[in-house]
Every structure is written in structure tokens, then in C-alpha cells.
């Protein structure tokens, strides 16, 4: 519930009511997918995201799921949020909100890293998502005097 200001929503109560073993079973599948280096980053993101969809709170949106997958594979996955999505648009990378967004986002992160000059190309996907987050952050917007 760390990412939510309120943990008293219906989905949070439903998630907390699940047996620990059931949550561990689902997150184990997601973790295995995220860590599977035989899969492309995009395919790993897709498989991990798909594994989490059965849990309450993970059916819609990619922010919370991406945080779980990034915790499972911090050197491979990236956290998705609306600011990072917006920053991609600023960079000329269009990313649809259609299903599969996290997989496409992960692919875009990989492409940015591959095309970046040294030392940026050696960043983790998590470092790149953090840079994207700050790119369009209100504190980076010039104000007129």
C-alpha cells in the first residue's frame, strides 16, 4: 500500500484479505518473468504484468504493477507513471494507453538506453524512469517573471 495515500479502498481490503500463500504464488510467477533474461525486457514486462492481473489493485493501470516488478528485478524493470509517460511524449515517443502499455513502455526505455551516449547507456531502466519522471516535473518548468 506504500504507493497509495489511502489504504482503505475496496481493492486494498480485497488484496489484504487474500491468503499470503495466494499472493506469494502470483508474485512468484511475476518475479520469475521479470527476472527471466531469456526474455526481452518488453516480453518480461508483459509476462510479469499479466501474472499480476489476478490480484486486486492490479487489474487496471500499470503504476503499482511496475513498482512490484521493479522491486523483483531492479536492474531490468522500470517504474511506470504518468509523468514518465508524458516525458516520453516530450521526447517524441508516442506511447498508447491501450492494453500492453507497460510492455511498450519497457521497450521504449530499452531503446532510449541503447541509443544514449555513455555513461547514460549504462544506466539501469530504473535510473532512466527516474530521469523521465523529473523531465516534466513542475519544478523543472521555467516560470515567467
Phi and psi in radians as a Rosetta constraint file:
Dihedral C 1 N 2 CA 2 C 2 CIRCULARHARMONIC -0.979 0.35
Dihedral N 2 CA 2 C 2 N 3 CIRCULARHARMONIC -0.517 0.35
Dihedral C 2 N 3 CA 3 C 3 CIRCULARHARMONIC -1.520 0.35
Dihedral N 3 CA 3 C 3 N 4 CIRCULARHARMONIC -0.100 0.35
Dihedral C 3 N 4 CA 4 C 4 CIRCULARHARMONIC -1.864 0.35
Dihedral N 4 CA 4 C 4 N 5 CIRCULARHARMONIC 2.480 0.35
Dihedral C 4 N 5 CA 5 C 5 CIRCULARHARMONIC -1.272 0.35
Dihedral N 5 CA 5 C 5 N 6 CIRCULARHARMONIC -0.503 0.35
Dihedral C 5 N 6 CA 6 C 6 CIRCULARHARMONIC -2.228 0.35
Dihedral N 6 CA 6 C 6 N 7 CIRCULARHARMONIC 2.267 0.35
Dihedral C 6 N 7 CA 7 C 7 CIRCULARHARMONIC -1.820 0.35
Dihedral N 7 CA 7 C 7 N 8 CIRCULARHARMONIC 0.272 0.35
Dihedral C 7 N 8 CA 8 C 8 CIRCULARHARMONIC -1.796 0.35
Dihedral N 8 CA 8 C 8 N 9 CIRCULARHARMONIC 0.397 0.35
Dihedral C 8 N 9 CA 9 C 9 CIRCULARHARMONIC -1.401 0.35
Dihedral N 9 CA 9 C 9 N 10 CIRCULARHARMONIC 2.786 0.35
Dihedral C 9 N 10 CA 10 C 10 CIRCULARHARMONIC -1.009 0.35
Dihedral N 10 CA 10 C 10 N 11 CIRCULARHARMONIC -0.733 0.35
Dihedral C 10 N 11 CA 11 C 11 CIRCULARHARMONIC -1.141 0.35
Dihedral N 11 CA 11 C 11 N 12 CIRCULARHARMONIC -0.633 0.35
Dihedral C 11 N 12 CA 12 C 12 CIRCULARHARMONIC -1.148 0.35
Dihedral N 12 CA 12 C 12 N 13 CIRCULARHARMONIC -0.718 0.35
Dihedral C 12 N 13 CA 13 C 13 CIRCULARHARMONIC -1.117 0.35
Dihedral N 13 CA 13 C 13 N 14 CIRCULARHARMONIC -0.712 0.35
Dihedral C 13 N 14 CA 14 C 14 CIRCULARHARMONIC -1.121 0.35
Dihedral N 14 CA 14 C 14 N 15 CIRCULARHARMONIC -0.711 0.35
Dihedral C 14 N 15 CA 15 C 15 CIRCULARHARMONIC -1.145 0.35
Dihedral N 15 CA 15 C 15 N 16 CIRCULARHARMONIC -0.777 0.35
Dihedral C 15 N 16 CA 16 C 16 CIRCULARHARMONIC -1.173 0.35
Dihedral N 16 CA 16 C 16 N 17 CIRCULARHARMONIC -0.427 0.35
Dihedral C 16 N 17 CA 17 C 17 CIRCULARHARMONIC -1.384 0.35
Dihedral N 17 CA 17 C 17 N 18 CIRCULARHARMONIC -0.279 0.35
Dihedral C 17 N 18 CA 18 C 18 CIRCULARHARMONIC -1.192 0.35
Dihedral N 18 CA 18 C 18 N 19 CIRCULARHARMONIC 2.583 0.35
Dihedral C 18 N 19 CA 19 C 19 CIRCULARHARMONIC -1.133 0.35
Dihedral N 19 CA 19 C 19 N 20 CIRCULARHARMONIC 2.454 0.35
Dihedral C 19 N 20 CA 20 C 20 CIRCULARHARMONIC -0.948 0.35
Dihedral N 20 CA 20 C 20 N 21 CIRCULARHARMONIC -0.704 0.35
Dihedral C 20 N 21 CA 21 C 21 CIRCULARHARMONIC -1.086 0.35
Dihedral N 21 CA 21 C 21 N 22 CIRCULARHARMONIC -0.638 0.35
Dihedral C 21 N 22 CA 22 C 22 CIRCULARHARMONIC -1.194 0.35
Dihedral N 22 CA 22 C 22 N 23 CIRCULARHARMONIC -0.738 0.35
Dihedral C 22 N 23 CA 23 C 23 CIRCULARHARMONIC -1.142 0.35
Dihedral N 23 CA 23 C 23 N 24 CIRCULARHARMONIC -0.746 0.35
Dihedral C 23 N 24 CA 24 C 24 CIRCULARHARMONIC -1.107 0.35
Dihedral N 24 CA 24 C 24 N 25 CIRCULARHARMONIC -0.645 0.35
Dihedral C 24 N 25 CA 25 C 25 CIRCULARHARMONIC -1.100 0.35
Dihedral N 25 CA 25 C 25 N 26 CIRCULARHARMONIC -0.817 0.35
Dihedral C 25 N 26 CA 26 C 26 CIRCULARHARMONIC -1.167 0.35
Dihedral N 26 CA 26 C 26 N 27 CIRCULARHARMONIC -0.805 0.35
Dihedral C 26 N 27 CA 27 C 27 CIRCULARHARMONIC -1.223 0.35
Dihedral N 27 CA 27 C 27 N 28 CIRCULARHARMONIC -0.449 0.35
Dihedral C 27 N 28 CA 28 C 28 CIRCULARHARMONIC -1.136 0.35
Dihedral N 28 CA 28 C 28 N 29 CIRCULARHARMONIC -0.727 0.35
Dihedral C 28 N 29 CA 29 C 29 CIRCULARHARMONIC -1.123 0.35
Dihedral N 29 CA 29 C 29 N 30 CIRCULARHARMONIC -0.761 0.35
Dihedral C 29 N 30 CA 30 C 30 CIRCULARHARMONIC -1.117 0.35
Dihedral N 30 CA 30 C 30 N 31 CIRCULARHARMONIC -0.744 0.35
Dihedral C 30 N 31 CA 31 C 31 CIRCULARHARMONIC -1.094 0.35
Dihedral N 31 CA 31 C 31 N 32 CIRCULARHARMONIC -0.794 0.35
Dihedral C 31 N 32 CA 32 C 32 CIRCULARHARMONIC -1.030 0.35
Dihedral N 32 CA 32 C 32 N 33 CIRCULARHARMONIC -0.762 0.35
Dihedral C 32 N 33 CA 33 C 33 CIRCULARHARMONIC -1.112 0.35
Dihedral N 33 CA 33 C 33 N 34 CIRCULARHARMONIC -0.821 0.35
Dihedral C 33 N 34 CA 34 C 34 CIRCULARHARMONIC -1.094 0.35
Dihedral N 34 CA 34 C 34 N 35 CIRCULARHARMONIC -0.584 0.35
Dihedral C 34 N 35 CA 35 C 35 CIRCULARHARMONIC -1.560 0.35
Dihedral N 35 CA 35 C 35 N 36 CIRCULARHARMONIC -0.104 0.35
Dihedral C 35 N 36 CA 36 C 36 CIRCULARHARMONIC -1.302 0.35
Dihedral N 36 CA 36 C 36 N 37 CIRCULARHARMONIC 1.768 0.35
Dihedral C 36 N 37 CA 37 C 37 CIRCULARHARMONIC -1.343 0.35
Dihedral N 37 CA 37 C 37 N 38 CIRCULARHARMONIC -0.066 0.35
Dihedral C 37 N 38 CA 38 C 38 CIRCULARHARMONIC -1.379 0.35
Dihedral N 38 CA 38 C 38 N 39 CIRCULARHARMONIC -0.254 0.35
Dihedral C 38 N 39 CA 39 C 39 CIRCULARHARMONIC -1.678 0.35
Dihedral N 39 CA 39 C 39 N 40 CIRCULARHARMONIC 2.573 0.35
Dihedral C 39 N 40 CA 40 C 40 CIRCULARHARMONIC -1.099 0.35
Dihedral N 40 CA 40 C 40 N 41 CIRCULARHARMONIC 2.801 0.35
Dihedral C 40 N 41 CA 41 C 41 CIRCULARHARMONIC -0.996 0.35
Dihedral N 41 CA 41 C 41 N 42 CIRCULARHARMONIC -0.729 0.35
Dihedral C 41 N 42 CA 42 C 42 CIRCULARHARMONIC -1.113 0.35
Dihedral N 42 CA 42 C 42 N 43 CIRCULARHARMONIC -0.766 0.35
Dihedral C 42 N 43 CA 43 C 43 CIRCULARHARMONIC -1.178 0.35
Dihedral N 43 CA 43 C 43 N 44 CIRCULARHARMONIC -0.667 0.35
Dihedral C 43 N 44 CA 44 C 44 CIRCULARHARMONIC -1.125 0.35
Dihedral N 44 CA 44 C 44 N 45 CIRCULARHARMONIC -0.716 0.35
Dihedral C 44 N 45 CA 45 C 45 CIRCULARHARMONIC -1.104 0.35
Dihedral N 45 CA 45 C 45 N 46 CIRCULARHARMONIC -0.750 0.35
Dihedral C 45 N 46 CA 46 C 46 CIRCULARHARMONIC -1.097 0.35
Dihedral N 46 CA 46 C 46 N 47 CIRCULARHARMONIC -0.825 0.35
Dihedral C 46 N 47 CA 47 C 47 CIRCULARHARMONIC -1.159 0.35
Dihedral N 47 CA 47 C 47 N 48 CIRCULARHARMONIC -0.729 0.35
Dihedral C 47 N 48 CA 48 C 48 CIRCULARHARMONIC -1.132 0.35
Dihedral N 48 CA 48 C 48 N 49 CIRCULARHARMONIC -0.750 0.35
Dihedral C 48 N 49 CA 49 C 49 CIRCULARHARMONIC -1.109 0.35
Dihedral N 49 CA 49 C 49 N 50 CIRCULARHARMONIC -0.737 0.35
Dihedral C 49 N 50 CA 50 C 50 CIRCULARHARMONIC -1.099 0.35
Dihedral N 50 CA 50 C 50 N 51 CIRCULARHARMONIC -0.641 0.35
Dihedral C 50 N 51 CA 51 C 51 CIRCULARHARMONIC -1.133 0.35
Dihedral N 51 CA 51 C 51 N 52 CIRCULARHARMONIC -0.612 0.35
Dihedral C 51 N 52 CA 52 C 52 CIRCULARHARMONIC -1.402 0.35
Dihedral N 52 CA 52 C 52 N 53 CIRCULARHARMONIC -0.261 0.35
Dihedral C 52 N 53 CA 53 C 53 CIRCULARHARMONIC -1.069 0.35
Dihedral N 53 CA 53 C 53 N 54 CIRCULARHARMONIC -0.365 0.35
Dihedral C 53 N 54 CA 54 C 54 CIRCULARHARMONIC -1.350 0.35
Dihedral N 54 CA 54 C 54 N 55 CIRCULARHARMONIC -0.222 0.35
Dihedral C 54 N 55 CA 55 C 55 CIRCULARHARMONIC -1.509 0.35
Dihedral N 55 CA 55 C 55 N 56 CIRCULARHARMONIC 2.454 0.35
Dihedral C 55 N 56 CA 56 C 56 CIRCULARHARMONIC -1.012 0.35
Dihedral N 56 CA 56 C 56 N 57 CIRCULARHARMONIC 2.391 0.35
Dihedral C 56 N 57 CA 57 C 57 CIRCULARHARMONIC 1.617 0.35
Dihedral N 57 CA 57 C 57 N 58 CIRCULARHARMONIC -0.151 0.35
Dihedral C 57 N 58 CA 58 C 58 CIRCULARHARMONIC -2.025 0.35
Dihedral N 58 CA 58 C 58 N 59 CIRCULARHARMONIC 0.104 0.35
Dihedral C 58 N 59 CA 59 C 59 CIRCULARHARMONIC -1.314 0.35
Dihedral N 59 CA 59 C 59 N 60 CIRCULARHARMONIC -0.615 0.35
Dihedral C 59 N 60 CA 60 C 60 CIRCULARHARMONIC -2.163 0.35
Dihedral N 60 CA 60 C 60 N 61 CIRCULARHARMONIC 2.632 0.35
Dihedral C 60 N 61 CA 61 C 61 CIRCULARHARMONIC 1.312 0.35
Dihedral N 61 CA 61 C 61 N 62 CIRCULARHARMONIC 2.756 0.35
Dihedral C 61 N 62 CA 62 C 62 CIRCULARHARMONIC -2.048 0.35
Dihedral N 62 CA 62 C 62 N 63 CIRCULARHARMONIC -0.131 0.35
Dihedral C 62 N 63 CA 63 C 63 CIRCULARHARMONIC -1.088 0.35
Dihedral N 63 CA 63 C 63 N 64 CIRCULARHARMONIC -0.920 0.35
Dihedral C 63 N 64 CA 64 C 64 CIRCULARHARMONIC -1.165 0.35
Dihedral N 64 CA 64 C 64 N 65 CIRCULARHARMONIC -0.754 0.35
Dihedral C 64 N 65 CA 65 C 65 CIRCULARHARMONIC -1.079 0.35
Dihedral N 65 CA 65 C 65 N 66 CIRCULARHARMONIC -0.710 0.35
Dihedral C 65 N 66 CA 66 C 66 CIRCULARHARMONIC -1.148 0.35
Dihedral N 66 CA 66 C 66 N 67 CIRCULARHARMONIC -0.573 0.35
Dihedral C 66 N 67 CA 67 C 67 CIRCULARHARMONIC -1.156 0.35
Dihedral N 67 CA 67 C 67 N 68 CIRCULARHARMONIC -0.714 0.35
Dihedral C 67 N 68 CA 68 C 68 CIRCULARHARMONIC -1.146 0.35
Dihedral N 68 CA 68 C 68 N 69 CIRCULARHARMONIC -0.798 0.35
Dihedral C 68 N 69 CA 69 C 69 CIRCULARHARMONIC -1.153 0.35
Dihedral N 69 CA 69 C 69 N 70 CIRCULARHARMONIC -0.622 0.35
Dihedral C 69 N 70 CA 70 C 70 CIRCULARHARMONIC -1.212 0.35
Dihedral N 70 CA 70 C 70 N 71 CIRCULARHARMONIC -0.646 0.35
Dihedral C 70 N 71 CA 71 C 71 CIRCULARHARMONIC -1.118 0.35
Dihedral N 71 CA 71 C 71 N 72 CIRCULARHARMONIC -0.598 0.35
Dihedral C 71 N 72 CA 72 C 72 CIRCULARHARMONIC -1.298 0.35
Dihedral N 72 CA 72 C 72 N 73 CIRCULARHARMONIC -0.567 0.35
Dihedral C 72 N 73 CA 73 C 73 CIRCULARHARMONIC -2.486 0.35
Dihedral N 73 CA 73 C 73 N 74 CIRCULARHARMONIC 1.236 0.35
Dihedral C 73 N 74 CA 74 C 74 CIRCULARHARMONIC -1.102 0.35
Dihedral N 74 CA 74 C 74 N 75 CIRCULARHARMONIC -0.432 0.35
Dihedral C 74 N 75 CA 75 C 75 CIRCULARHARMONIC -1.536 0.35
Dihedral N 75 CA 75 C 75 N 76 CIRCULARHARMONIC -0.002 0.35
Dihedral C 75 N 76 CA 76 C 76 CIRCULARHARMONIC -2.198 0.35
Dihedral N 76 CA 76 C 76 N 77 CIRCULARHARMONIC -0.619 0.35
Dihedral C 76 N 77 CA 77 C 77 CIRCULARHARMONIC -1.788 0.35
Dihedral N 77 CA 77 C 77 N 78 CIRCULARHARMONIC 2.906 0.35
Dihedral C 77 N 78 CA 78 C 78 CIRCULARHARMONIC -2.324 0.35
Dihedral N 78 CA 78 C 78 N 79 CIRCULARHARMONIC 2.650 0.35
Dihedral C 78 N 79 CA 79 C 79 CIRCULARHARMONIC -1.491 0.35
Dihedral N 79 CA 79 C 79 N 80 CIRCULARHARMONIC 2.307 0.35
Dihedral C 79 N 80 CA 80 C 80 CIRCULARHARMONIC -1.738 0.35
Dihedral N 80 CA 80 C 80 N 81 CIRCULARHARMONIC 2.350 0.35
Dihedral C 80 N 81 CA 81 C 81 CIRCULARHARMONIC -2.661 0.35
Dihedral N 81 CA 81 C 81 N 82 CIRCULARHARMONIC 3.001 0.35
Dihedral C 81 N 82 CA 82 C 82 CIRCULARHARMONIC -1.115 0.35
Dihedral N 82 CA 82 C 82 N 83 CIRCULARHARMONIC -0.545 0.35
Dihedral C 82 N 83 CA 83 C 83 CIRCULARHARMONIC -1.204 0.35
Dihedral N 83 CA 83 C 83 N 84 CIRCULARHARMONIC -0.738 0.35
Dihedral C 83 N 84 CA 84 C 84 CIRCULARHARMONIC -1.135 0.35
Dihedral N 84 CA 84 C 84 N 85 CIRCULARHARMONIC -0.700 0.35
Dihedral C 84 N 85 CA 85 C 85 CIRCULARHARMONIC -1.040 0.35
Dihedral N 85 CA 85 C 85 N 86 CIRCULARHARMONIC -0.807 0.35
Dihedral C 85 N 86 CA 86 C 86 CIRCULARHARMONIC -1.111 0.35
Dihedral N 86 CA 86 C 86 N 87 CIRCULARHARMONIC -0.671 0.35
Dihedral C 86 N 87 CA 87 C 87 CIRCULARHARMONIC -1.123 0.35
Dihedral N 87 CA 87 C 87 N 88 CIRCULARHARMONIC -0.652 0.35
Dihedral C 87 N 88 CA 88 C 88 CIRCULARHARMONIC -1.043 0.35
Dihedral N 88 CA 88 C 88 N 89 CIRCULARHARMONIC -0.756 0.35
Dihedral C 88 N 89 CA 89 C 89 CIRCULARHARMONIC -1.045 0.35
Dihedral N 89 CA 89 C 89 N 90 CIRCULARHARMONIC -0.736 0.35
Dihedral C 89 N 90 CA 90 C 90 CIRCULARHARMONIC -1.019 0.35
Dihedral N 90 CA 90 C 90 N 91 CIRCULARHARMONIC -0.614 0.35
Dihedral C 90 N 91 CA 91 C 91 CIRCULARHARMONIC -1.455 0.35
Dihedral N 91 CA 91 C 91 N 92 CIRCULARHARMONIC 0.022 0.35
Dihedral C 91 N 92 CA 92 C 92 CIRCULARHARMONIC 1.535 0.35
Dihedral N 92 CA 92 C 92 N 93 CIRCULARHARMONIC 0.264 0.35
Dihedral C 92 N 93 CA 93 C 93 CIRCULARHARMONIC -1.836 0.35
Dihedral N 93 CA 93 C 93 N 94 CIRCULARHARMONIC 1.951 0.35
Dihedral C 93 N 94 CA 94 C 94 CIRCULARHARMONIC -1.477 0.35
Dihedral N 94 CA 94 C 94 N 95 CIRCULARHARMONIC 2.281 0.35
Dihedral C 94 N 95 CA 95 C 95 CIRCULARHARMONIC -2.310 0.35
Dihedral N 95 CA 95 C 95 N 96 CIRCULARHARMONIC 1.957 0.35
Dihedral C 95 N 96 CA 96 C 96 CIRCULARHARMONIC -1.246 0.35
Dihedral N 96 CA 96 C 96 N 97 CIRCULARHARMONIC 2.671 0.35
Dihedral C 96 N 97 CA 97 C 97 CIRCULARHARMONIC -1.522 0.35
Dihedral N 97 CA 97 C 97 N 98 CIRCULARHARMONIC 0.079 0.35
Dihedral C 97 N 98 CA 98 C 98 CIRCULARHARMONIC -1.085 0.35
Dihedral N 98 CA 98 C 98 N 99 CIRCULARHARMONIC 2.808 0.35
Dihedral C 98 N 99 CA 99 C 99 CIRCULARHARMONIC -0.870 0.35
Dihedral N 99 CA 99 C 99 N 100 CIRCULARHARMONIC 2.485 0.35
Dihedral C 99 N 100 CA 100 C 100 CIRCULARHARMONIC 1.617 0.35
Dihedral N 100 CA 100 C 100 N 101 CIRCULARHARMONIC 0.185 0.35
Dihedral C 100 N 101 CA 101 C 101 CIRCULARHARMONIC -1.026 0.35
Dihedral N 101 CA 101 C 101 N 102 CIRCULARHARMONIC -0.740 0.35
Dihedral C 101 N 102 CA 102 C 102 CIRCULARHARMONIC -1.122 0.35
Dihedral N 102 CA 102 C 102 N 103 CIRCULARHARMONIC -0.642 0.35
Dihedral C 102 N 103 CA 103 C 103 CIRCULARHARMONIC -1.107 0.35
Dihedral N 103 CA 103 C 103 N 104 CIRCULARHARMONIC -0.783 0.35
Dihedral C 103 N 104 CA 104 C 104 CIRCULARHARMONIC -1.177 0.35
Dihedral N 104 CA 104 C 104 N 105 CIRCULARHARMONIC -0.651 0.35
Dihedral C 104 N 105 CA 105 C 105 CIRCULARHARMONIC -1.073 0.35
Dihedral N 105 CA 105 C 105 N 106 CIRCULARHARMONIC -0.784 0.35
Dihedral C 105 N 106 CA 106 C 106 CIRCULARHARMONIC -1.087 0.35
Dihedral N 106 CA 106 C 106 N 107 CIRCULARHARMONIC -0.674 0.35
Dihedral C 106 N 107 CA 107 C 107 CIRCULARHARMONIC -1.131 0.35
Dihedral N 107 CA 107 C 107 N 108 CIRCULARHARMONIC -0.747 0.35
Dihedral C 107 N 108 CA 108 C 108 CIRCULARHARMONIC -1.092 0.35
Dihedral N 108 CA 108 C 108 N 109 CIRCULARHARMONIC -0.710 0.35
Dihedral C 108 N 109 CA 109 C 109 CIRCULARHARMONIC -1.050 0.35
Dihedral N 109 CA 109 C 109 N 110 CIRCULARHARMONIC -0.801 0.35
Dihedral C 109 N 110 CA 110 C 110 CIRCULARHARMONIC -1.064 0.35
Dihedral N 110 CA 110 C 110 N 111 CIRCULARHARMONIC -0.712 0.35
Dihedral C 110 N 111 CA 111 C 111 CIRCULARHARMONIC -1.161 0.35
Dihedral N 111 CA 111 C 111 N 112 CIRCULARHARMONIC -0.709 0.35
Dihedral C 111 N 112 CA 112 C 112 CIRCULARHARMONIC -1.070 0.35
Dihedral N 112 CA 112 C 112 N 113 CIRCULARHARMONIC -0.780 0.35
Dihedral C 112 N 113 CA 113 C 113 CIRCULARHARMONIC -1.123 0.35
Dihedral N 113 CA 113 C 113 N 114 CIRCULARHARMONIC -0.737 0.35
Dihedral C 113 N 114 CA 114 C 114 CIRCULARHARMONIC -1.144 0.35
Dihedral N 114 CA 114 C 114 N 115 CIRCULARHARMONIC -0.581 0.35
Dihedral C 114 N 115 CA 115 C 115 CIRCULARHARMONIC -1.565 0.35
Dihedral N 115 CA 115 C 115 N 116 CIRCULARHARMONIC -0.149 0.35
Dihedral C 115 N 116 CA 116 C 116 CIRCULARHARMONIC -1.325 0.35
Dihedral N 116 CA 116 C 116 N 117 CIRCULARHARMONIC 2.647 0.35
Dihedral C 116 N 117 CA 117 C 117 CIRCULARHARMONIC -1.305 0.35
Dihedral N 117 CA 117 C 117 N 118 CIRCULARHARMONIC 2.837 0.35
Dihedral C 117 N 118 CA 118 C 118 CIRCULARHARMONIC -1.159 0.35
Dihedral N 118 CA 118 C 118 N 119 CIRCULARHARMONIC 2.534 0.35
Dihedral C 118 N 119 CA 119 C 119 CIRCULARHARMONIC -1.574 0.35
Dihedral N 119 CA 119 C 119 N 120 CIRCULARHARMONIC 0.029 0.35
Dihedral C 119 N 120 CA 120 C 120 CIRCULARHARMONIC -1.067 0.35
Dihedral N 120 CA 120 C 120 N 121 CIRCULARHARMONIC -0.628 0.35
Dihedral C 120 N 121 CA 121 C 121 CIRCULARHARMONIC -1.097 0.35
Dihedral N 121 CA 121 C 121 N 122 CIRCULARHARMONIC -0.287 0.35
Dihedral C 121 N 122 CA 122 C 122 CIRCULARHARMONIC -1.639 0.35
Dihedral N 122 CA 122 C 122 N 123 CIRCULARHARMONIC 0.028 0.35
Dihedral C 122 N 123 CA 123 C 123 CIRCULARHARMONIC -1.137 0.35
Dihedral N 123 CA 123 C 123 N 124 CIRCULARHARMONIC 2.754 0.35
Dihedral C 123 N 124 CA 124 C 124 CIRCULARHARMONIC -1.387 0.35
Dihedral N 124 CA 124 C 124 N 125 CIRCULARHARMONIC 2.783 0.35
Dihedral C 124 N 125 CA 125 C 125 CIRCULARHARMONIC -0.983 0.35
Dihedral N 125 CA 125 C 125 N 126 CIRCULARHARMONIC -0.585 0.35
Dihedral C 125 N 126 CA 126 C 126 CIRCULARHARMONIC -1.121 0.35
Dihedral N 126 CA 126 C 126 N 127 CIRCULARHARMONIC -0.701 0.35
Dihedral C 126 N 127 CA 127 C 127 CIRCULARHARMONIC -1.129 0.35
Dihedral N 127 CA 127 C 127 N 128 CIRCULARHARMONIC -0.663 0.35
Dihedral C 127 N 128 CA 128 C 128 CIRCULARHARMONIC -1.182 0.35
Dihedral N 128 CA 128 C 128 N 129 CIRCULARHARMONIC -0.722 0.35
Dihedral C 128 N 129 CA 129 C 129 CIRCULARHARMONIC -1.145 0.35
Dihedral N 129 CA 129 C 129 N 130 CIRCULARHARMONIC -0.571 0.35
Dihedral C 129 N 130 CA 130 C 130 CIRCULARHARMONIC -1.154 0.35
Dihedral N 130 CA 130 C 130 N 131 CIRCULARHARMONIC -0.736 0.35
Dihedral C 130 N 131 CA 131 C 131 CIRCULARHARMONIC -1.100 0.35
Dihedral N 131 CA 131 C 131 N 132 CIRCULARHARMONIC -0.721 0.35
Dihedral C 131 N 132 CA 132 C 132 CIRCULARHARMONIC -1.106 0.35
Dihedral N 132 CA 132 C 132 N 133 CIRCULARHARMONIC -0.741 0.35
Dihedral C 132 N 133 CA 133 C 133 CIRCULARHARMONIC -0.955 0.35
Dihedral N 133 CA 133 C 133 N 134 CIRCULARHARMONIC -0.804 0.35
Dihedral C 133 N 134 CA 134 C 134 CIRCULARHARMONIC -1.363 0.35
Dihedral N 134 CA 134 C 134 N 135 CIRCULARHARMONIC -0.342 0.35
Dihedral C 134 N 135 CA 135 C 135 CIRCULARHARMONIC -0.974 0.35
Dihedral N 135 CA 135 C 135 N 136 CIRCULARHARMONIC -0.807 0.35
Dihedral C 135 N 136 CA 136 C 136 CIRCULARHARMONIC -1.868 0.35
Dihedral N 136 CA 136 C 136 N 137 CIRCULARHARMONIC 0.287 0.35
Dihedral C 136 N 137 CA 137 C 137 CIRCULARHARMONIC -1.151 0.35
Dihedral N 137 CA 137 C 137 N 138 CIRCULARHARMONIC 2.481 0.35
Dihedral C 137 N 138 CA 138 C 138 CIRCULARHARMONIC -0.931 0.35
Dihedral N 138 CA 138 C 138 N 139 CIRCULARHARMONIC -0.527 0.35
Dihedral C 138 N 139 CA 139 C 139 CIRCULARHARMONIC -1.259 0.35
Dihedral N 139 CA 139 C 139 N 140 CIRCULARHARMONIC -0.222 0.35
Dihedral C 139 N 140 CA 140 C 140 CIRCULARHARMONIC -1.711 0.35
Dihedral N 140 CA 140 C 140 N 141 CIRCULARHARMONIC 0.007 0.35
Dihedral C 140 N 141 CA 141 C 141 CIRCULARHARMONIC -1.559 0.35
Dihedral N 141 CA 141 C 141 N 142 CIRCULARHARMONIC 2.119 0.35
Dihedral C 141 N 142 CA 142 C 142 CIRCULARHARMONIC -1.093 0.35
Dihedral N 142 CA 142 C 142 N 143 CIRCULARHARMONIC 2.497 0.35
Dihedral C 142 N 143 CA 143 C 143 CIRCULARHARMONIC -1.914 0.35
Dihedral N 143 CA 143 C 143 N 144 CIRCULARHARMONIC 2.616 0.35
Dihedral C 143 N 144 CA 144 C 144 CIRCULARHARMONIC -1.527 0.35
Dihedral N 144 CA 144 C 144 N 145 CIRCULARHARMONIC 2.549 0.35
